Amino acid sequence: MSTVMRSYLTVWRLPSAPVLLLSGFAGRLPSSMVPLALLLMVQEQTGSYAVAGGVSATYGIATALVAPVLGRLADRRSPRGVLLAQSALYPLLLTLAAIVVLVGSPVWALLAAAGAVGASTPLVSGTVRALWSRVDPRVRPTAYALDATATELVFVAGPSLVAVLALVASPSIALAVAGVLGVAGALGIATSAAMRAWVPASAQRRPLFATVTTPGMPRILLSGTALMLGIGALEVAVPAFADAAGAPGMSGLLLAVWALGSAGGGLWFGARMISATLPRQYRWGLLGVTVGLAPLAAVSSPWLLGVLLFLGGTAIAPTLTVQSSLVGSIAPASATTEAFTWLSTVSFGASAIGAAVGGALIETEFGVAGALVLATLAGALAVLVTLLPGRRPTAPTAPRRDVVHA
């Protein structure tokens, strides 16, 4: 058996690992399915891509704004209660949003409904990463790599599933399936042995932004913001590139190839023992992402773009793996869920802004190339942020409690 397979089998054999991986995958699918399903539903009802895009963006922004607040509550008590409450509320609000769209409600009602659904989205991503931060340190990097790879696959499977369901049934069916998957994933994590063993770390009341200002966190969040802004610009540039090349049907394939390259890179990286420090690995990972983005603006063939996306994508999941390892090592033991939800907030918010700015650039004289250059510049900015001077991270103030043992 290869060393790579042994590394991943070690993680898979952890008592709650299958639940965290499978339920985490299902619970994250709404993050890639609901915005697209809402966009298709609203566009179908209103005929306006502008309104549809605004509704989809409102969902993402609401998710991003509420997640850190819920993350702090989860750390103070337990993520279990938050997940159970969301599992009850989320399908109700998702159903309400579908009704609001289908009956032809005014724009303000569509935005309000999307915001409510976004705010109630189960806190799966931050919770799963917080649980991974409590496993045996010897297998933690490999666990983060599997988690990053699963997250990448979410953005392949989710939109593909929505496209198929919208074709054979309707976008509203896709929305319903997303809700079922999200609730199933949240309940799987909430009832797992790892969650039942969760013991909140004792901590004094902290200022609202204490976790964000923990030494080392501003650098990670700022570089992560730049990185996700670039990824958001690329996600909107690829479909526009395919359309301009006369092959609009290739947009989904190109994005899937990009994500598969990332997943492959993540699996390879997770089985490696790297001697360099985490900050140095992170910097090199961001540089790899930037180098992968740089040639895209000069490409005219969708087939060549696919090859370059696959190759460049191999740096993304490894970079996100190291990013998670850094957050897990920096965050206070009493604020791990909150720290990871801030990371999720950065991902949702920055990618939405990147998509919006990239889309606006595409409509100007700069065209698709402008959006791709923006993605490259954002990656370069992420690298520069890691070079800025700042306070060094300190050791956590309380010891971590492992809830999933090897």
Secondary structure, DSSP 8 states (H G I E B T S, - for coil): --HHHHHHHHHHTSTTHHHHHHHHHHHHHHHHHHHHHHHHHHHHHH--HHHHHHHHHHHHHHHHHHHHHHHHHHHHS-HHHHHHHHHHHHHHHHHHHHHHHHTT--HHHHHHHHHHHHHTS--HHHHHHHHHTTB-TTTHHHHHHHHHHHHHHHHHHHHHHHHHHHHHT-HHHHHHHHHHHHHHHHHHHHTSHHHHT----------TTTTTTSTTHHHHHHHHHHHHHHHHHHHHHHHHHHHHTT-GGGHHHHHHHHHHHHHHHHHHHHT----S-HHHHHHHHHHHHHHHHGGGGG---HHHHHHHHHHHHTTHHHHHHHHHHHHHHHS-GGGHHHHHHHHHHHHHHHHHHHHHHHHHHHTSTTHHHHHHHHHHHHHHHHHHHHHS--------SS----SB--
